[in-house]
Amino acid sequence: MNDLIIIGAGAGGLMASVYAAESGINAITLERRHRPGLKLLMCGNNRCNISHDASVEDMLEAYGEPVGPFLKQALEAFSPSLLRNWFGAAGIATTVSHDRIYPATEDADDILHCFTDQMRSLAAPLMLNCPVAEIRTLEAGGFEVVTEAGFTFQAANLLLTTGGVSYPKTGSVGDGQRLAAALGHKVTPLRPALAGIEVTDRWLQPRDNTDLPDTRLTIRTDEGVDVATTSGNILCTSTALRGTAVFDAVRIISRQNIRGYKLILDLFPNLSQEDLAAQLQGEDRYEDLLKLNLPGIIADELERELKDLTPEKAAASLKARRLNVRDIRPLKEAIVTMGGVDLSEVNPVTMESKLVSGLYFAGELLDIDGPTGGYNLHAAFATARLAIASLAQKLGRRPNLRRKVEDFDDEEDRSFRKDGDRKGFAGDRYADAKRGGYGDRPFRKDGDRPFRKDGDRPFRKDGDRGFAGGRSEDAKRGGYGDRPFRKDGDRPFRKDGDRPFRKDGDRPFRKDGDRPFRKDGDRPFRKDGDRPFRKDGDRPFRKDGDRPFRKDGNRPFRKDGDHSKGSWFDRPRKKDDFSKDRHDNNSGSWYQDDN
């Protein structure tokens, strides 16, 4: 029986699988889809915003109630600085942009490959195309997992990390919530956390996607009470508004179950109303808006409304424009799902169920969510890592880490590398690394490759070729396929430069230089030098040397003295004044100009 079965190979499941293997826990991971981490590849517009560059206290405040207090132990055990160092030790350098932490390559594929490469090197088994149909508890303790294909797996412990229910094509179809409910857990209602909103304002519905990079949204109740304020960009599309300010506002509305609300938009949050009015003193209100860096298509729509207003009233309108909200976009389009396994039924110190011993949870399957900017991915990583650490302690296993995880204090410090040497298992490239390529191995010093001295290749002497058939300066003969164990440049099984099975320079099965099956230089099936099916040297279907379908040597579709000796690329339907003969019979080309 396995120690652990992990269901779901998303962000949390991949982290759990790697850390379980490092901790000596015998675990297998089951994934519904044909490939792990499909939703991970979509994060941060395919740049994979893995975390937020903030202190643990600031992050917990941003999560808010009840998520922040629940995640306190997980984030303290695996802070953003520790997360950066963990990826750095695995060969993934990170960078910070607008307080968001990305891989230095800004490519989500690198994060996914980081996990899968480590799983392969640690021999952590992963079963793909394996949706789970049912979980049964065993009388002797443990669980039996039944897949839709009929296969069963048994383990003493179980970790559910199947994610939410948004973007179902990535495999997030609610399996974990269904399985948790079947095991007796309460699942809170599922609703969109980070999603777009539909509005009826025509000026916010351009034909082409238009970005408002710096805005502020205020959530106001019907009673006129301001609940919260969000800031960031707003992406205007023909169907909905998206972007940081919108997503975070939708999360607050959903988390607090606000029914009657208004969204008030400030297009210029960095300017006071008085300063904005001073900027709108020109005769052309459209030009004024362009000078304020408002996109042209948005300025054009607003100009019709604002052109007859005084600067003071125009500024007031731009600082507090009420959006006419139609609806929030559906859950399947949400970046994050709100709702899931009730937090009151899970131990926040261990991530183990309070109802079923040996059952653990991690990630978006739980009723946890955060703002945009790396909060949700970090929550998945941290809860998965805490669940595995708790299980390892219960089983008496001690982590067998390849690397030491410490605080990432210096952003410029690249872990485990000195003087330009390459680091880690992923073979990342850095500007200061002058030697080697992507495949350079770790544990190298002074640029030397392992097991080599003085630049000699293994198993080779005096320039002789080895198993790889590499080229050396003193090897004059042969190519890639040269065999090992050669001396003095001779090829094996050959003497005096002769090839095997040949004498006197003759090829096998040939006499007197004749080719096989041919006599007197004639080709088979031909007599007197004639080609088959031809007589008197004429080509088939042609008479008197004329080409088919042509008379008097003229080319088809050409008239009036066109080239008789021109190139095949002579164009049809050319007349005398356009058919200048550019062909030089001696040395010229058709493409050569007369001059």
Buried (B, 14 or more C-beta within 10 A) or exposed (E): BBBBBBBBBBBBBBBBBBBBBBBBBBBBBBBBBEBBBBBBBBBBEEBBBBBBBBEBEEBBEBBBEEBBEBBBBBBBBBBBBBBBBBBBBBBBBBBBEEEBBBBBBBBBBBBBBBBBBBBEEBEBEBBEEBBBEEBEBEEEEBBBBBBEEEEEBEBBBBBBBBBBBBBEEBBBBBBBBBBBEEBEBBBBEBBBBBBBBBBEBEBBBBEEEBBBEBBBBBBBEEEEEEBBBBBBBBBBBEEBBBBBBBBBBBBBBBBBEBEEBBBBBBBBBEBEBEEBBEBBEEEEBBEBBBEBEBBEEBBBBBBEEBEEBEBBEBBBBBBBBEBEBEEBBEBBBBBBBBBBBBBEBBEBEBBBBEEBEBBBBBBBBBBBBBBBBBBBBBBBBBBBBBBBBBBBEBBEBEBEEEBEBEEBEEEEEBBBBEEEBBBBBBBBBBEEBEEBEEEBEBEBEEBEBEEEEEEEBEEBEEEBBBEEBEEEEEBEEBEEEBEEEBEEBEBEEEEEEEEEEEEEEEEEEEEEEEEEEEEEEEEEEEEEEEEEEEEEEEEEEEEEEEEEEEEEEBBEEBEEEBBEEBEEEBEEEBEEEEBEBBBEEEEEEBEEEEE
